[in-house]
């Protein structure tokens, strides 16, 4: 009899947990314990089936979901007193897992080390910067259709490029197509692929394409991964696309132990290329009867009447002048309540106004205030508003109305970023230091900028000038005048660029007060600081993309105009999301304004669903439809005319099913043009009781608290522990808040040495020791250098390059006789703690006579054992913990801990420590204390090192 602890699992969940062999499809309705089941299933494999962690892969839809699963598994491991390296498990989004496969096997791909991953904006900006190449394509204008603007054309190209990649289309075949747009798309693909290859770039769609091509092309890599990953679990399978399905089935084809989990009723991401067909056709991928199917329908989230409401929503697919049937495009299911102690209260209501929009806003405010007055809610974060879009003018007006009436609103995706006071002040301050730009702005000379953006920048300048007029700001006024004079006179190069200006501004009010904020405050209170960080990072990215390190008389005017009139203009037009904290479910003291897509996977005690004037919409692109007909690997799945209905119903089903205790539908009721609610909600809406008819009586309700997230954070020795020990304030700004450092320090040299030594070790592990010649090492070195230069936009002088190469060659000559002792290189390790996960990378593990030694490389001269005692002691502590983890992983003793200094010419390059088991507990205890301080937001300790402070961007703020 199994002693496995299933916890609170119900019969269906237990069946899903223990069905580990062969294909399994789990249809999991909303609130039915899907994540719980996946976590228990992973634990069952480890505990009951003795499966090694590196044999398990769990793919999620979001990073947050991956982090939650990893946290919950690590907590279960601690409870069971099981010590494993959780880093060995493949847990992450599809993109992160594909990235791991690429990095582990990069020598078999087109990519080189130091490739750069483009986010969506960078991808669009890169195409924008190279648009002339694309415009040379014959019939380019035909391909673009009505899109005329360069920025919009760049966005449209991304849509086509991503579709070709994600649908694995053989675009070489386009050359023979009679359609001129399709022919043009083939040339676009050639130009884009050449551009990314030359610049060593990767975007989100090509992450998956590179991984797929790697598995298809390199049978040895595919075989290794197939043999390693014996159990796959894929979450949110209804939101997967074609290339993801192909990768999944490539990996699982050896063992077929694949479990996919999803809910066809919550398939929302067709616009990103997802297809609902994957979840419907999954059983057909196997021999008939081979795939087991389990349905989880017992809902532990919602009140019974809420469940009845959204069950009925999926059944009623007819109304005035419309009707559709699900047919085979829905798994038949009925969600049933699983919560205990449910009350028979009217838990689905409506809040309406048939007057002016202002009256509707007042009704919403009244509802919130009545809830607060009832004392039935303890925090505004128990209320969430869900809309089709939060960028809608009406939604933004409601948000501003509530905030004006002291109801704080958390709405990070409403694109109000550039309207925030702190943003307008910092933009106004920067503009004020460039008098020539100010003059042209006032004269409205920037025709490309446009009237809207011209007015915006002038409003920023006026706001800042008004602030300057206050007498307490004389120091800031003097600084602005000084910088403006420098920028205008153009006598010499500055020693800073635009991001450097921002760091200098941080020494003055009002920015200083924003930076002084205690990080234990909530997200809403820290919004100005977070927004300043986002803006700083945007400016630093501009400098990177345009290779600007300092302001020079020759280019200061051109680069300033490019910054404001093009780069920031595009960001303003595209909209910027504000900070979202994955560790906080819903910020305390705020009601949440979320899109329905954003709310997926979340739950709230009280959910208010708006956007009831919405109607089903077609979202077709003629060219993509043509590509689907001619070149997709599968014919269309759902009926084209019904797709808009399917997607509409699924969207609002997802919205309604977020509610735990009370679901409110809200509309500013009107007839005729712009009818609200639209005919698709009309019958449903009319059947509900008005909250005002119940006199806002909440006495029968019991509202849950918002659930704790408690995501475990990962900390590494060098990136976290050491940084905090050196200066807690640096940690606050560069790690917690995420400021981009300008003064990076001398890491380029060390990275170059390290990467070339890694090439040598990889060759040894591939049994290719004969490759390790001086010529080959020089080739590896030069490749690493060239691609580091492309990525970092910085250089080493000839003498420095020679010194770095000599360090590598010297290491090779000294250690060639020990190649056969190498067991593993670049070993990622982790130690699961109750409150965090400690992780790191061991540069090299060597083994001999049943013992191991670990080696950490330092590209510098060996330090003085007495003068640098404290620094060496820190490294010793790091290696001690690594040795402890390595012993558990390999099942062998670590006898020696080595620091190898490649810069040591004549002396012994190694400092060795014996492994002292007694001091490991003490070291881990010290790490616990440091992590405890980080997690309690204690950033009071400042660096006392003059060298560290003189090279720190925060030195102006610290007044050092």
MARMILO-740360 format. One line per 5 residues: number of its first residue (from 0); their letters; for each residue x, y, z negated of C-alpha. Coordinates in steps of 0.25 Angstrom, whole numbers, padded with zeros to 4 digits. Layout:
<pts>
NUM	a	X:Y:Z; ...
</pts>
This chain:
<pts>
0	xxxxx	0000:0000:0000; 0006:0014:0004; 0009:0023:-0007; 0009:0035:0002; 0002:0047:-0005
5	xxxxx	-0008:0052:0005; -0013:0063:-0005; -0027:0068:-0001; -0027:0062:0013; -0041:0057:0017
10	xxxxx	-0043:0044:0025; -0041:0050:0039; -0028:0058:0034; -0023:0045:0028; -0025:0038:0041
15	xxxxx	-0018:0049:0049; -0006:0048:0039; -0004:0033:0040; -0006:0032:0055; 0008:0034:0059
20	xxxxx	0011:0024:0070; 0006:0027:0084; -0001:0040:0089; -0011:0047:0080; -0021:0058:0083
25	xxxxx	-0026:0066:0071; -0038:0075:0074; -0037:0084:0062; -0049:0094:0060; -0047:0107:0053
30	xxxxx	-0043:0106:0038; -0042:0091:0039; -0028:0090:0033; -0020:0089:0045; -0007:0094:0039
35	xxxxx	-0009:0086:0027; -0010:0073:0035; 0002:0076:0044; 0011:0079:0031; 0006:0066:0025
40	xxxxx	0008:0058:0038; 0023:0063:0038; 0025:0059:0024; 0018:0045:0027; 0028:0043:0038
45	xxxxx	0040:0047:0029; 0035:0040:0016; 0028:0028:0020; 0034:0025:0034; 0048:0029:0030
50	xxxxx	0049:0038:0043; 0061:0047:0044; 0058:0062:0044; 0065:0064:0057; 0056:0053:0063
55	xxxxx	0044:0063:0061; 0039:0074:0069; 0028:0084:0066; 0024:0095:0076; 0015:0106:0072
60	xxxxx	0009:0118:0079; 0015:0129:0070; 0028:0131:0062; 0019:0134:0050; 0012:0120:0051
65	xxxxx	0026:0114:0053; 0031:0121:0040; 0018:0116:0033; 0020:0102:0037; 0035:0102:0033
70	xxxxx	0032:0109:0019; 0021:0098:0016; 0030:0087:0020; 0041:0092:0012; 0032:0093:0000
75	xxxxx	0027:0079:0002; 0042:0074:0003; 0045:0081:-0010; 0033:0075:-0017; 0037:0061:-0012
80	xxxxx	0052:0064:-0016; 0056:0061:-0002; 0069:0068:0003; 0070:0069:0018; 0075:0080:0028
85	xxxxx	0062:0086:0033; 0070:0093:0043; 0072:0080:0050; 0057:0079:0053; 0052:0086:0066
90	xxxxx	0042:0095:0060; 0038:0108:0067; 0031:0114:0079; 0033:0108:0093; 0042:0120:0096
95	xxxxx	0051:0118:0084; 0051:0103:0086; 0055:0105:0101; 0065:0115:0097; 0072:0105:0087
100	xxxxx	0072:0094:0098; 0079:0105:0107; 0089:0109:0097; 0093:0095:0093; 0095:0092:0108
105	xxxxx	0099:0105:0114; 0111:0100:0122; 0100:0092:0131; 0092:0105:0134; 0094:0117:0142
110	xxxxx	0096:0125:0130; 0109:0129:0123; 0112:0132:0109; 0107:0145:0104; 0095:0146:0113
115	xxxxx	0085:0156:0109; 0070:0153:0107; 0061:0164:0112; 0048:0168:0105; 0036:0172:0114
120	xxxxx	0040:0187:0114; 0055:0184:0117; 0051:0175:0128; 0042:0186:0134; 0052:0196:0132
125	xxxxx	0063:0188:0139; 0054:0186:0151; 0051:0201:0151; 0066:0204:0151; 0067:0195:0163
130	xxxxx	0054:0198:0170; 0061:0203:0183; 0066:0189:0185; 0052:0183:0185; 0047:0194:0193
135	xxxxx	0056:0190:0205; 0048:0177:0206; 0039:0177:0219; 0024:0179:0215; 0028:0183:0201
140	xxxxx	0016:0193:0201; 0007:0182:0206; 0011:0174:0194; 0009:0185:0184; -0005:0189:0190
145	xxxxx	-0011:0201:0183; 0001:0202:0173; 0009:0215:0177; 0017:0219:0164; 0030:0213:0162
150	xxxxx	0027:0209:0148; 0014:0202:0151; 0021:0195:0163; 0031:0190:0154; 0020:0184:0145
155	xxxxx	0013:0178:0157; 0026:0171:0161; 0028:0165:0147; 0014:0159:0148; 0017:0152:0161
160	xxxxx	0031:0148:0157; 0026:0142:0144; 0015:0134:0152; 0024:0128:0162; 0033:0124:0150
165	xxxxx	0023:0118:0141; 0015:0111:0152; 0029:0105:0157; 0026:0110:0171; 0036:0106:0182
170	xxxxx	0037:0120:0187; 0046:0117:0198; 0034:0111:0205; 0028:0125:0206; 0037:0129:0217
175	xxxxx	0028:0121:0227; 0015:0127:0222; 0006:0135:0231; 0003:0144:0220; 0013:0156:0220
180	xxxxx	0011:0159:0205; 0015:0144:0202; 0027:0146:0211; 0031:0159:0204; 0029:0152:0190
185	xxxxx	0040:0141:0194; 0050:0153:0197; 0046:0159:0184; 0049:0146:0176; 0063:0145:0183
190	xxxxx	0066:0160:0179; 0062:0158:0165; 0069:0145:0163; 0082:0150:0169; 0081:0162:0159
195	xxxxx	0079:0154:0147; 0090:0144:0151; 0100:0155:0153; 0097:0162:0140; 0095:0149:0132
200	xxxxx	0081:0153:0128; 0069:0144:0124; 0054:0149:0122; 0043:0141:0115; 0038:0134:0127
205	xxxxx	0052:0129:0132; 0055:0124:0118; 0045:0112:0121; 0049:0111:0135; 0064:0110:0132
210	xxxxx	0061:0099:0121; 0052:0092:0131; 0063:0093:0142; 0073:0088:0133; 0065:0075:0129
215	xxxxx	0062:0073:0144; 0076:0074:0149; 0085:0068:0137; 0080:0054:0135; 0090:0053:0123
220	xxxxx	0084:0065:0116; 0070:0060:0118; 0074:0046:0113; 0080:0052:0101; 0068:0060:0097
225	xxxxx	0058:0049:0101; 0066:0039:0092; 0067:0050:0081; 0053:0055:0080; 0044:0043:0077
230	xxxxx	0032:0050:0071; 0026:0063:0077; 0015:0072:0072; 0009:0083:0080; 0000:0093:0073
235	xxxxx	-0010:0102:0081; -0009:0093:0093; -0021:0100:0099; -0012:0112:0101; -0001:0105:0108
240	xxxxx	0003:0107:0123; 0007:0098:0134; 0022:0099:0132; 0021:0096:0117; 0013:0084:0120
245	xxxxx	0024:0079:0130; 0034:0081:0119; 0026:0074:0109; 0024:0062:0117; 0039:0061:0122
250	xxxxx	0043:0061:0107; 0033:0051:0102; 0033:0041:0114; 0043:0031:0107; 0035:0029:0094
255	xxxxx	0021:0035:0097; 0019:0039:0082; 0013:0052:0085; 0002:0059:0077; -0005:0071:0083
260	xxxxx	-0014:0080:0074; -0024:0090:0079; -0038:0096:0081; -0043:0098:0095; -0053:0108:0089
265	xxxxx	-0042:0117:0085; -0034:0117:0098; -0031:0132:0100; -0019:0134:0108; -0022:0131:0122
270	xxxxx	-0017:0145:0125; -0003:0140:0121; -0004:0128:0130; -0010:0118:0120; -0019:0108:0125
275	xxxxx	-0030:0101:0117; -0029:0089:0127; -0016:0084:0119; -0025:0080:0107; -0036:0074:0115
280	xxxxx	-0027:0066:0124; -0017:0062:0113; -0023:0048:0111; -0023:0045:0126; -0008:0046:0126
285	xxxxx	-0007:0032:0120; -0012:0018:0123; -0027:0018:0120; -0030:0016:0105; -0016:0019:0101
290	xxxxx	-0018:0033:0096; -0026:0033:0083; -0035:0045:0080; -0038:0051:0066; -0047:0063:0064
295	xxxxx	-0046:0072:0051; -0059:0079:0049; -0060:0081:0034; -0058:0095:0032; -0052:0100:0019
300	xxxxx	-0052:0115:0022; -0066:0120:0025; -0080:0121:0018; -0090:0111:0024; -0099:0122:0031
305	xxxxx	-0086:0128:0037; -0083:0114:0043; -0097:0112:0048; -0096:0126:0055; -0084:0123:0063
310	xxxxx	-0088:0108:0066; -0101:0114:0071; -0093:0125:0079; -0086:0114:0087; -0100:0107:0090
315	xxxxx	-0107:0119:0095; -0101:0122:0108; -0113:0129:0115; -0120:0142:0114; -0127:0153:0122
320	xxxxx	-0122:0151:0137; -0110:0142:0133; -0108:0127:0130; -0097:0117:0130; -0094:0103:0125
325	xxxxx	-0081:0098:0119; -0082:0084:0126; -0069:0077:0125; -0062:0090:0121; -0064:0088:0106
330	xxxxx	-0062:0077:0097; -0075:0075:0090; -0074:0078:0075; -0082:0083:0063; -0074:0090:0052
335	xxxxx	-0079:0086:0038; -0077:0093:0025; -0066:0087:0016; -0065:0098:0005; -0070:0095:-0009
340	xxxxx	-0080:0104:-0017; -0086:0111:-0005; -0097:0121:-0007; -0109:0122:0001; -0108:0136:0004
345	xxxxx	-0110:0144:0017; -0096:0144:0021; -0097:0149:0035; -0103:0163:0036; -0102:0175:0045
350	xxxxx	-0099:0190:0043; -0106:0199:0054; -0108:0213:0057; -0117:0218:0069; -0113:0232:0067
355	xxxxx	-0100:0239:0071; -0086:0233:0070; -0084:0241:0058; -0096:0234:0051; -0090:0221:0054
360	xxxxx	-0077:0225:0048; -0084:0229:0035; -0092:0216:0035; -0078:0208:0035; -0072:0218:0024
365	xxxxx	-0085:0216:0016; -0084:0200:0017; -0069:0201:0012; -0072:0210:0001; -0084:0201:-0004
370	xxxxx	-0075:0189:-0004; -0065:0197:-0012; -0076:0202:-0022; -0081:0188:-0024; -0068:0183:-0030
375	xxxxx	-0069:0171:-0022; -0057:0174:-0014; -0043:0177:-0021; -0036:0182:-0009; -0039:0188:0004
380	xxxxx	-0030:0178:0011; -0042:0168:0009; -0049:0175:0021; -0044:0174:0035; -0050:0180:0048
385	xxxxx	-0049:0173:0061; -0050:0179:0074; -0047:0175:0088; -0037:0186:0089; -0032:0196:0078
390	xxxxx	-0027:0206:0088; -0041:0209:0092; -0044:0224:0089; -0056:0220:0081; -0048:0211:0072
395	xxxxx	-0037:0221:0070; -0048:0232:0066; -0054:0222:0056; -0040:0220:0050; -0037:0235:0049
400	xxxxx	-0051:0237:0043; -0049:0227:0032; -0035:0232:0029; -0041:0246:0028; -0050:0240:0018
405	xxxxx	-0039:0234:0009; -0041:0220:0015; -0027:0215:0020; -0026:0208:0033; -0016:0198:0037
410	xxxxx	-0016:0198:0052; -0002:0195:0058; -0006:0193:0072; -0015:0205:0074; -0004:0212:0081
415	xxxxx	-0004:0224:0071; 0011:0223:0069; 0015:0236:0077; 0004:0244:0070; 0010:0241:0056
420	xxxxx	0015:0253:0049; 0029:0247:0046; 0030:0244:0061; 0027:0258:0066; 0036:0264:0055
425	xxxxx	0048:0255:0059; 0046:0257:0074; 0044:0272:0072; 0057:0273:0064; 0065:0266:0075
430	xxxxx	0059:0275:0086; 0063:0287:0078; 0077:0283:0079; 0077:0284:0094; 0074:0299:0098
435	xxxxx	0075:0297:0113; 0064:0286:0112; 0055:0295:0103; 0056:0306:0113; 0052:0297:0125
440	xxxxx	0041:0291:0116; 0035:0305:0113; 0036:0309:0127; 0029:0296:0132; 0040:0293:0142
445	xxxxx	0039:0278:0140; 0029:0274:0151; 0032:0259:0149; 0029:0260:0135; 0014:0264:0137
450	xxxxx	0005:0274:0129; 0001:0264:0118; 0015:0260:0114; 0020:0274:0115; 0009:0279:0105
455	xxxxx	0013:0267:0096; 0028:0271:0095; 0024:0285:0093; 0015:0281:0082; 0026:0273:0075
460	xxxxx	0035:0286:0076; 0025:0295:0070; 0022:0285:0059; 0037:0285:0056; 0039:0300:0057
465	xxxxx	0028:0302:0047; 0035:0293:0038; 0048:0300:0040; 0042:0313:0036; 0040:0309:0021
470	xxxxx	0051:0315:0013; 0055:0302:0007; 0060:0297:0020; 0072:0307:0023; 0082:0296:0023
475	xxxxx	0075:0288:0034; 0073:0301:0042; 0088:0304:0041; 0091:0290:0046; 0081:0291:0057
480	xxxxx	0087:0304:0062; 0101:0298:0061; 0098:0286:0069; 0090:0295:0079; 0102:0303:0081
485	xxxxx	0111:0291:0083; 0102:0285:0093; 0100:0298:0101; 0115:0302:0101; 0120:0289:0107
490	xxxxx	0134:0291:0102; 0137:0277:0099; 0132:0263:0097; 0124:0260:0085; 0127:0249:0076
495	xxxxx	0113:0244:0076; 0101:0242:0085; 0086:0243:0083; 0085:0232:0072; 0096:0238:0065
500	xxxxx	0088:0251:0065; 0077:0244:0058; 0086:0238:0048; 0091:0252:0045; 0077:0257:0043
505	xxxxx	0074:0247:0033; 0082:0255:0023; 0071:0266:0023; 0057:0267:0019; 0046:0262:0023
510	xxxxx	0054:0250:0028; 0062:0248:0016; 0049:0246:0007; 0044:0236:0017; 0057:0228:0016
515	xxxxx	0057:0230:0001; 0044:0222:0000; 0044:0209:-0009; 0042:0197:0000; 0033:0190:-0011
520	xxxxx	0022:0200:-0006; 0012:0195:0004; 0013:0195:0019; 0004:0207:0020; 0013:0215:0011
525	xxxxx	0025:0211:0018; 0019:0214:0032; 0027:0227:0034; 0041:0220:0031; 0037:0208:0039
530	xxxxx	0033:0217:0051; 0046:0225:0050; 0054:0211:0051; 0046:0208:0063; 0049:0221:0070
535	xxxxx	0064:0220:0066; 0064:0206:0072; 0057:0211:0085; 0068:0223:0086; 0079:0213:0084
540	xxxxx	0074:0204:0095; 0073:0216:0104; 0088:0218:0101; 0091:0204:0104; 0083:0203:0117
545	xxxxx	0090:0216:0122; 0104:0213:0116; 0104:0225:0108; 0114:0225:0096; 0116:0240:0094
550	xxxxx	0110:0253:0099; 0119:0259:0110; 0118:0273:0116; 0118:0267:0130; 0105:0258:0127
555	xxxxx	0098:0264:0115; 0087:0271:0123; 0085:0260:0132; 0084:0249:0121; 0075:0258:0112
560	xxxxx	0065:0260:0124; 0066:0245:0127; 0063:0242:0112; 0051:0250:0111; 0045:0252:0125
565	xxxxx	0047:0237:0129; 0050:0227:0118; 0042:0233:0106; 0031:0236:0116; 0029:0222:0121
570	xxxxx	0029:0218:0106; 0018:0228:0103; 0010:0223:0115; 0012:0208:0112; 0008:0210:0097
575	xxxxx	0017:0205:0085; 0013:0196:0074; 0015:0200:0060; 0022:0191:0050; 0015:0178:0047
580	xxxxx	0019:0170:0034; 0019:0155:0036; 0021:0153:0021; 0008:0161:0018; -0005:0155:0022
585	xxxxx	-0012:0169:0022; -0006:0181:0015; -0012:0184:0002; -0021:0197:0001; -0024:0197:0016
590	xxxxx	-0035:0192:0024; -0030:0185:0037; -0033:0189:0051; -0029:0177:0060; -0031:0172:0074
595	xxxxx	-0038:0159:0074; -0026:0153:0080; -0018:0158:0069; -0027:0152:0059; -0025:0138:0064
600	xxxxx	-0021:0128:0053; -0025:0138:0042; -0036:0139:0033; -0043:0150:0025; -0053:0150:0014
605	xxxxx	-0061:0161:0021; -0061:0162:0037; -0067:0173:0044; -0068:0170:0059; -0070:0182:0069
610	xxxxx	-0068:0184:0084; -0082:0178:0086; -0084:0187:0098; -0074:0178:0105; -0078:0169:0117
615	xxxxx	-0071:0157:0124; -0061:0162:0134; -0053:0156:0145; -0038:0158:0145; -0034:0153:0159
620	xxxxx	-0022:0157:0167; -0024:0154:0182; -0010:0150:0184; -0009:0141:0172; -0022:0134:0176
625	xxxxx	-0016:0132:0190; -0003:0126:0184; -0012:0117:0175; -0019:0112:0187; -0007:0109:0196
630	xxxxx	0005:0106:0186; 0001:0103:0172; 0003:0088:0168; -0011:0087:0164; -0024:0092:0170
635	xxxxx	-0034:0101:0162; -0040:0094:0150; -0052:0103:0145; -0062:0109:0154; -0057:0122:0158
640	xxxxx	-0071:0129:0157; -0072:0124:0142; -0058:0126:0137; -0062:0141:0132; -0073:0135:0124
645	xxxxx	-0065:0124:0118; -0054:0133:0114; -0064:0143:0108; -0071:0133:0100; -0058:0127:0095
650	xxxxx	-0053:0141:0091; -0065:0145:0082; -0066:0131:0076; -0051:0133:0072; -0056:0146:0066
655	xxxxx	-0068:0141:0058; -0060:0129:0053; -0050:0138:0045; -0060:0142:0034; -0060:0134:0021
660	xxxxx	-0071:0141:0013; -0078:0151:0021; -0079:0154:0036; -0084:0167:0041; -0087:0171:0055
665	xxxxx	-0088:0186:0058; -0093:0194:0069; -0097:0208:0072; -0110:0204:0079; -0113:0210:0092
670	xxxxx	-0121:0206:0105; -0118:0209:0120; -0104:0211:0125; -0094:0206:0115; -0104:0198:0108
675	xxxxx	-0100:0194:0094; -0101:0183:0090; -0099:0178:0104; -0109:0168:0109; -0100:0156:0106
680	xxxxx	-0101:0160:0091; -0115:0165:0091; -0124:0153:0087; -0113:0149:0076; -0112:0163:0071
685	xxxxx	-0127:0166:0070; -0128:0153:0061; -0119:0159:0050; -0124:0166:0038; -0119:0181:0036
690	xxxxx	-0110:0182:0024; -0118:0195:0020; -0131:0187:0020; -0124:0179:0008; -0121:0193:0002
695	xxxxx	-0106:0189:0002; -0108:0179:-0009; -0096:0170:-0010; -0100:0164:-0024; -0101:0150:-0018
700	xxxxx	-0088:0150:-0011; -0074:0145:-0016; -0063:0150:-0007; -0050:0142:-0006; -0036:0149:-0008
705	xxxxx	-0028:0150:0004; -0019:0138:0004; -0004:0139:0001; 0005:0136:0012; 0018:0133:0004
710	xxxxx	0027:0131:0017; 0041:0127:0013; 0052:0136:0018; 0065:0130:0024; 0078:0136:0018
715	xxxxx	0092:0134:0023; 0105:0137:0016; 0111:0147:0025; 0099:0154:0031; 0092:0155:0017
720	xxxxx	0099:0151:0005; 0112:0157:0008; 0106:0170:0014; 0097:0172:0001; 0110:0170:-0007
725	xxxxx	0117:0180:0001; 0106:0191:0000; 0092:0189:-0004; 0088:0202:0003; 0094:0197:0017
730	xxxxx	0085:0184:0015; 0073:0192:0012; 0074:0200:0025; 0081:0190:0035; 0074:0177:0030
735	xxxxx	0061:0181:0024; 0057:0193:0032; 0064:0189:0044; 0072:0201:0048; 0082:0199:0060
740	xxxxx	0096:0202:0056; 0104:0211:0065; 0117:0208:0059; 0118:0193:0061; 0133:0192:0056
745	xxxxx	0143:0182:0062; 0135:0170:0064; 0138:0169:0079; 0152:0164:0078; 0148:0153:0067
750	xxxxx	0136:0149:0076; 0145:0147:0088; 0155:0138:0081; 0144:0130:0074; 0137:0127:0087
755	xxxxx	0149:0123:0094; 0153:0113:0083; 0139:0108:0083; 0141:0105:0098; 0153:0097:0094
760	xxxxx	0145:0089:0084; 0134:0086:0093; 0143:0081:0103; 0149:0071:0093; 0135:0067:0089
765	xxxxx	0132:0064:0103; 0144:0055:0104; 0151:0065:0114; 0164:0068:0106; 0171:0068:0119
770	xxxxx	0164:0081:0123; 0171:0088:0112; 0183:0094:0119; 0188:0109:0118; 0181:0112:0132
775	xxxxx	0168:0106:0127; 0168:0114:0114; 0172:0127:0121; 0160:0124:0131; 0150:0122:0119
780	xxxxx	0156:0134:0112; 0154:0143:0124; 0140:0138:0126; 0136:0141:0112; 0143:0154:0112
785	xxxxx	0136:0159:0125; 0122:0154:0120; 0124:0161:0106; 0128:0174:0113; 0114:0173:0121
790	xxxxx	0107:0170:0109; 0114:0179:0099; 0117:0191:0109; 0131:0192:0102; 0145:0188:0105
795	xxxxx	0158:0184:0100; 0172:0190:0104; 0181:0181:0112; 0190:0179:0099; 0178:0175:0091
800	xxxxx	0173:0165:0102; 0187:0159:0102; 0188:0158:0087; 0174:0151:0086; 0178:0141:0097
805	xxxxx	0191:0138:0090; 0184:0135:0077; 0175:0125:0085; 0188:0118:0091; 0195:0118:0078
810	xxxxx	0184:0111:0072; 0183:0101:0083; 0198:0098:0082; 0198:0096:0067; 0186:0087:0067
815	xxxxx	0186:0079:0080; 0190:0066:0072; 0178:0067:0064; 0167:0067:0075; 0163:0053:0072
820	xxxxx	0160:0057:0058; 0149:0067:0062; 0135:0062:0058; 0126:0074:0062; 0127:0089:0065
825	xxxxx	0118:0100:0062; 0109:0092:0052; 0097:0099:0048; 0093:0096:0034; 0083:0099:0024
830	xxxxx	0080:0098:0009; 0065:0098:0005; 0062:0106:-0008; 0049:0109:-0015; 0049:0123:-0010
835	xxxxx	0057:0124:0002; 0066:0116:0012; 0081:0118:0012; 0087:0115:0026; 0100:0116:0032
840	xxxxx	0109:0111:0043; 0121:0103:0041; 0132:0106:0052; 0138:0092:0051; 0137:0079:0044
845	xxxxx	0149:0069:0045; 0149:0055:0039; 0160:0045:0035; 0161:0033:0025; 0146:0034:0022
850	xxxxx	0147:0049:0017; 0144:0062:0024; 0150:0076:0025; 0143:0088:0029; 0149:0100:0036
855	xxxxx	0145:0114:0037; 0153:0123:0047; 0157:0137:0045; 0163:0145:0056; 0172:0153:0048
860	xxxxx	0186:0152:0040; 0186:0144:0028; 0182:0153:0016; 0191:0155:0004; 0187:0144:-0006
865	xxxxx	0187:0154:-0018; 0183:0168:-0012; 0171:0162:-0004; 0168:0152:-0015; 0153:0157:-0016
870	xxxxx	0151:0155:-0001; 0157:0141:-0001; 0149:0137:-0013; 0136:0141:-0005; 0140:0132:0006
875	xxxxx	0143:0121:-0003; 0129:0122:-0009; 0123:0121:0005; 0131:0109:0009; 0128:0102:-0004
880	xxxxx	0113:0103:-0001; 0115:0099:0013; 0123:0087:0008; 0112:0082:-0001; 0102:0083:0011
885	xxxxx	0112:0076:0020; 0114:0064:0010; 0099:0062:0010; 0097:0062:0025; 0109:0053:0028
890	xxxxx	0109:0044:0016; 0124:0046:0014; 0132:0054:0005; 0138:0067:0008; 0152:0067:0003
895	xxxxx	0157:0081:0008; 0152:0095:0011; 0160:0103:0021; 0161:0117:0025; 0169:0118:0038
900	xxxxx	0175:0131:0042; 0178:0131:0057; 0185:0144:0056; 0196:0138:0047; 0209:0137:0056
905	xxxxx	0220:0131:0048; 0215:0127:0035; 0205:0116:0031; 0191:0120:0037; 0183:0113:0027
910	xxxxx	0178:0116:0013; 0172:0103:0007; 0163:0100:-0005; 0160:0087:-0011; 0145:0084:-0012
915	xxxxx	0141:0087:-0026; 0127:0081:-0029; 0126:0087:-0043; 0126:0101:-0037; 0116:0099:-0026
920	xxxxx	0104:0100:-0035; 0110:0113:-0041; 0112:0118:-0026; 0098:0115:-0022; 0093:0121:-0035
925	xxxxx	0100:0134:-0031; 0094:0133:-0017; 0080:0132:-0024; 0082:0144:-0032; 0086:0152:-0019
930	xxxxx	0074:0147:-0011; 0065:0150:-0024; 0070:0165:-0023; 0068:0166:-0008; 0054:0160:-0010
935	xxxxx	0050:0169:-0021; 0055:0181:-0012; 0066:0185:-0021; 0076:0193:-0012; 0082:0202:-0023
940	xxxxx	0096:0197:-0022; 0105:0206:-0013; 0118:0202:-0007; 0131:0208:-0013; 0140:0205:-0001
945	xxxxx	0144:0218:0006; 0148:0209:0018; 0134:0203:0019; 0127:0217:0017; 0135:0224:0027
950	xxxxx	0130:0214:0038; 0116:0214:0033; 0105:0221:0041; 0098:0224:0028; 0109:0233:0023
955	xxxxx	0102:0246:0025; 0090:0241:0018; 0099:0237:0006; 0107:0250:0007; 0120:0242:0008
</pts>
